[in-house]
């Protein structure tokens, strides 16, 4: 008896196998640390950007006090700096943190 495969599972398998458009995940034993760092730091940068957009929406809506605006702004700046520092430690630049989200486009 075969188990039905969900669309998400089959899409992920196709992407990993390189049968679908976009860059396939291609890990090499010699560069696995850098490859994982690129993916993880890219995800962290993507989440940081989402948080920044949410903070901007909240500021425009007037739901943050001036103190909260200052704290959120400082936190986001420090998060960006920390992500960039870690990327440099792995020899990665901003373009290396760009993730391909398929039909949604690329991040960063």
C-alpha positions in Angstrom: 0.0 0.0 0.0 1.4 3.4 -1.0 0.9 6.4 1.2 -0.4 9.6 -0.5 2.2 12.3 -0.7 1.1 15.8 0.1 1.8 18.7 -2.3 4.2 20.3 0.2 6.1 17.1 0.6 6.4 16.4 -3.1 7.3 20.1 -3.8 10.0 19.9 -1.1 11.4 16.6 -2.5 11.4 18.0 -6.1 13.2 21.1 -4.9 15.8 19.1 -3.0 16.3 16.8 -6.0 16.7 19.9 -8.3 13.8 18.9 -10.5 12.0 22.2 -9.9 13.0 25.7 -10.9 15.4 27.7 -8.6 18.6 26.7 -6.9 18.6 23.2 -5.3 20.1 22.7 -1.9 23.5 21.4 -2.6 25.5 20.6 0.5 29.1 19.5 0.3 30.9 17.9 3.3 33.7 20.5 3.1 31.3 23.5 3.2 28.4 22.2 5.3 29.0 24.8 8.1 29.0 27.7 5.6 26.0 26.3 3.8 24.0 25.9 7.0 25.1 29.4 8.2 23.9 30.9 4.9 20.4 29.3 5.2 20.0 30.1 8.9 21.3 33.6 8.7 19.1 34.2 5.6 16.1 33.0 7.6 17.1 35.2 10.6 17.5 38.3 8.2 14.1 37.5 6.7 12.4 37.4 10.1 14.2 40.6 11.1 12.9 42.3 8.0 9.3 41.1 8.8 9.7 42.5 12.4 10.9 45.8 10.9 7.9 46.0 8.7 5.5 45.3 11.6 7.2 47.9 13.7 6.8 50.5 10.9 3.1 49.6 10.6 2.7 50.0 14.4 4.5 53.4 14.3 2.4 54.6 11.5 -0.8 53.5 13.3 0.4 55.3 16.4 0.2 52.2 18.6 3.8 52.6 20.0 4.9 55.2 22.5 8.0 57.2 21.8 9.9 55.0 24.2 8.7 51.8 22.6 9.6 53.2 19.1 13.2 53.9 20.4 13.5 50.5 22.0 12.2 48.6 18.9 14.4 50.7 16.6 17.5 50.0 18.7 16.7 46.3 18.9 16.2 45.9 15.2 19.5 47.8 14.5 21.4 45.6 16.9 19.8 42.5 15.4 20.9 43.6 11.9 24.4 44.2 13.1 24.6 40.8 14.8 23.4 39.0 11.7 25.9 40.9 9.6 28.7 40.1 12.0 27.9 36.4 12.0 27.7 36.4 8.2 31.1 38.0 8.0 32.5 35.3 10.3 31.4 32.7 7.7 32.7 34.8 4.8 29.1 35.7 3.7 27.9 39.0 2.3 24.4 40.4 2.2 23.7 38.9 -1.2 24.6 35.4 0.2 21.7 35.8 2.7 19.1 36.2 0.0 16.6 33.3 0.0 14.6 32.2 -3.1 11.0 32.0 -2.1 9.8 30.7 -5.4 6.8 32.6 -6.7 7.1 35.1 -3.9 10.5 36.2 -5.1 13.8 36.6 -3.3 14.4 38.1 0.2 17.0 40.8 1.0 
